[in-house]
Amino acid sequence: MIETSAAAPRLTGRGAARRSELFEELVALLVGEGFAQLTLDDLAARLRCSKRTLYGLAGSKEQLVRAAVVHFFRRATARVEAVLAAATGPAERLAAYLRAVSAELAPVSPQFFDDVAAFEPAAEVYERNTRAAAGRVQQLIEEGVTAGVFREVHVAFAADVIASVMVRIQRRQVAAATGLADAAAYEQLAELLLHGLQKARVREA
């Protein structure tokens, strides 16, 4: 995961605190329930505000949704990177990173991911974050190989395989093929990587 270049609505000026709070409520609603079936009227009713107030955040439902998706991944990225910064050792850092990603995705509703996959502007945000995450994993594998903790593998090939799996998760193809939620898929990926990369321990006689 990585912070995206697009930003949430600019919540400045008079009433900025209330607009910021409202935007957080909007993000929580969309992440928890999805957004394809919700109209602006529905959103205004659920958030107990006027449509005019929502237009103060963005000019359309589509812009609101994209801003919410950007905000979700930006915040998730910050937390994942904080977990990674606290981990030491290549194996621990790789495990911490992937499990932190899994933890960030775990509370998200399947409907939200389905709706993101079906809405191109949001899908593009998720895909860009996914590819950035794959790049981060490649860096972590390189750290482990350089430190002699991981087996000598072809890092570029390993990274390409991992990126392919991550993109399949993002596109909901893994969920369709296996029934695994995105968070569970990342947990399984973490297990496979760690067991496949770590050197076998030499048994004492």
Disulfide bonds with the S-S distance in Angstrom:
none
